[in-house]
Amino acid sequence: MDKDPKEAGSGSHVQHHNYRILQDAIGDNIPSSPKFKQPMVFDILLAVGLLVAVGGFTSGLIRIYVTHVAKDNINQHNYKAAINILKRNPVPDFFSGFGSDPNELLNQALYLDAIEKLEEDPNNQTAINQLNKINAGSRFFSHAQQLIDEKTVPSEIQLQQSVTKEGEAVEPKSEEKLKEMLDEPED
């Protein structure tokens, strides 16, 4: 059955009529509510705050992943890979969170790699250089210093001078000269 052209035109008229009835029913009787107009500055501050929060969270996740991969490499005795990962750590210390410290893991990887190299060749100079890279304050520092002292020969030339507050080099004074200076009356 085909529709009559008169009926097709009346369908759009019915929709318009229904809309008008609905508008009349709702009409001007809608109570006006106060509208909150927030300034654009508030939106910008909110956006920046959310970006910083999400960036910090993402950086924390990356840091956790980097330390996890480095720990796995250390456990698998792949110290070179752990050293390379930790040296190229893309996460700044500002976003340091809980968990393992990447600097301490780097010190551990340097120490274990140096020990492995020294076991293969006791005169390996690159292993001694790796031990020198371990930071003071690390739990591996004292062990590394002991190995460095054992493996290196002290220099024949020793420093014999001292430095004063002005920065001038002076000869060290013997005990007799110090006693003479103390016994002299001041002018």
GIPE-V643936 format. One record per residue. RES is the residue in three letters. SS is DSSP state (alpha for helix, beta for strand, coil for the rest). OMEGA is omega in whole degrees, 0 to 359 (999 if undefined). Layout:
res:RES ss:SS omega:OMEGA
res:RES ss:SS omega:OMEGA
This chain:
res:MET ss:coil omega:176
res:ASP ss:coil omega:179
res:LYS ss:coil omega:176
res:ASP ss:coil omega:180
res:PRO ss:alpha omega:179
res:LYS ss:alpha omega:180
res:GLU ss:alpha omega:180
res:ALA ss:alpha omega:179
res:GLY ss:alpha omega:181
res:SER ss:alpha omega:178
res:GLY ss:alpha omega:178
res:SER ss:alpha omega:178
res:HIS ss:alpha omega:179
res:VAL ss:alpha omega:179
res:GLN ss:alpha omega:180
res:HIS ss:alpha omega:179
res:HIS ss:alpha omega:178
res:ASN ss:alpha omega:179
res:TYR ss:alpha omega:181
res:ARG ss:alpha omega:178
res:ILE ss:alpha omega:179
res:LEU ss:alpha omega:180
res:GLN ss:alpha omega:179
res:ASP ss:alpha omega:181
res:ALA ss:alpha omega:180
res:ILE ss:alpha omega:172
res:GLY ss:alpha omega:184
res:ASP ss:alpha omega:182
res:ASN ss:alpha omega:180
res:ILE ss:coil omega:179
res:PRO ss:coil omega:181
res:SER ss:coil omega:179
res:SER ss:coil omega:179
res:PRO ss:coil omega:182
res:LYS ss:coil omega:179
res:PHE ss:coil omega:178
res:LYS ss:coil omega:180
res:GLN ss:coil omega:179
res:PRO ss:coil omega:182
res:MET ss:alpha omega:179
res:VAL ss:alpha omega:178
res:PHE ss:alpha omega:178
res:ASP ss:alpha omega:181
res:ILE ss:alpha omega:178
res:LEU ss:alpha omega:178
res:LEU ss:alpha omega:179
res:ALA ss:alpha omega:180
res:VAL ss:alpha omega:178
res:GLY ss:alpha omega:178
res:LEU ss:alpha omega:178
res:LEU ss:alpha omega:179
res:VAL ss:alpha omega:180
res:ALA ss:alpha omega:180
res:VAL ss:alpha omega:178
res:GLY ss:alpha omega:177
res:GLY ss:alpha omega:179
res:PHE ss:alpha omega:180
res:THR ss:alpha omega:178
res:SER ss:alpha omega:177
res:GLY ss:alpha omega:178
res:LEU ss:alpha omega:179
res:ILE ss:alpha omega:180
res:ARG ss:alpha omega:178
res:ILE ss:alpha omega:180
res:TYR ss:alpha omega:181
res:VAL ss:alpha omega:180
res:THR ss:alpha omega:178
res:HIS ss:alpha omega:179
res:VAL ss:alpha omega:179
res:ALA ss:alpha omega:177
res:LYS ss:alpha omega:178
res:ASP ss:alpha omega:179
res:ASN ss:alpha omega:177
res:ILE ss:alpha omega:179
res:ASN ss:alpha omega:179
res:GLN ss:coil omega:180
res:HIS ss:coil omega:175
res:ASN ss:coil omega:188
res:TYR ss:alpha omega:180
res:LYS ss:alpha omega:179
res:ALA ss:alpha omega:179
res:ALA ss:alpha omega:179
res:ILE ss:alpha omega:180
res:ASN ss:alpha omega:179
res:ILE ss:alpha omega:184
res:LEU ss:alpha omega:176
res:LYS ss:alpha omega:181
res:ARG ss:coil omega:181
res:ASN ss:coil omega:185
res:PRO ss:coil omega:186
res:VAL ss:coil omega:178
res:PRO ss:coil omega:181
res:ASP ss:alpha omega:179
res:PHE ss:alpha omega:182
res:PHE ss:alpha omega:180
res:SER ss:coil omega:181
res:GLY ss:coil omega:178
res:PHE ss:coil omega:179
res:GLY ss:coil omega:184
res:SER ss:coil omega:177
res:ASP ss:coil omega:180
res:PRO ss:alpha omega:179
res:ASN ss:alpha omega:178
res:GLU ss:alpha omega:176
res:LEU ss:alpha omega:177
res:LEU ss:alpha omega:177
res:ASN ss:alpha omega:179
res:GLN ss:alpha omega:180
res:ALA ss:alpha omega:178
res:LEU ss:alpha omega:182
res:TYR ss:alpha omega:183
res:LEU ss:alpha omega:177
res:ASP ss:alpha omega:178
res:ALA ss:alpha omega:178
res:ILE ss:alpha omega:180
res:GLU ss:alpha omega:179
res:LYS ss:alpha omega:180
res:LEU ss:alpha omega:176
res:GLU ss:alpha omega:178
res:GLU ss:alpha omega:181
res:ASP ss:coil omega:183
res:PRO ss:coil omega:181
res:ASN ss:coil omega:182
res:ASN ss:coil omega:184
res:GLN ss:alpha omega:179
res:THR ss:alpha omega:177
res:ALA ss:alpha omega:177
res:ILE ss:alpha omega:178
res:ASN ss:alpha omega:177
res:GLN ss:alpha omega:178
res:LEU ss:alpha omega:178
res:ASN ss:alpha omega:182
res:LYS ss:coil omega:181
res:ILE ss:coil omega:184
res:ASN ss:coil omega:173
res:ALA ss:coil omega:182
res:GLY ss:coil omega:177
res:SER ss:coil omega:179
res:ARG ss:coil omega:179
res:PHE ss:coil omega:186
res:PHE ss:alpha omega:184
res:SER ss:alpha omega:177
res:HIS ss:alpha omega:179
res:ALA ss:alpha omega:180
res:GLN ss:alpha omega:177
res:GLN ss:alpha omega:178
res:LEU ss:alpha omega:178
res:ILE ss:alpha omega:179
res:ASP ss:alpha omega:179
res:GLU ss:alpha omega:189
res:LYS ss:alpha omega:182
res:THR ss:coil omega:178
res:VAL ss:coil omega:179
res:PRO ss:coil omega:181
res:SER ss:coil omega:178
res:GLU ss:coil omega:181
res:ILE ss:coil omega:179
res:GLN ss:coil omega:179
res:LEU ss:coil omega:184
res:GLN ss:coil omega:182
res:GLN ss:beta omega:176
res:SER ss:beta omega:183
res:VAL ss:beta omega:177
res:THR ss:coil omega:181
res:LYS ss:coil omega:180
res:GLU ss:coil omega:179
res:GLY ss:coil omega:179
res:GLU ss:coil omega:177
res:ALA ss:beta omega:179
res:VAL ss:beta omega:176
res:GLU ss:beta omega:176
res:PRO ss:coil omega:184
res:LYS ss:coil omega:177
res:SER ss:coil omega:181
res:GLU ss:alpha omega:180
res:GLU ss:alpha omega:180
res:LYS ss:alpha omega:179
res:LEU ss:alpha omega:178
res:LYS ss:alpha omega:179
res:GLU ss:alpha omega:181
res:MET ss:alpha omega:180
res:LEU ss:alpha omega:181
res:ASP ss:alpha omega:181
res:GLU ss:coil omega:176
res:PRO ss:coil omega:179
res:GLU ss:coil omega:180
res:ASP ss:coil omega:999
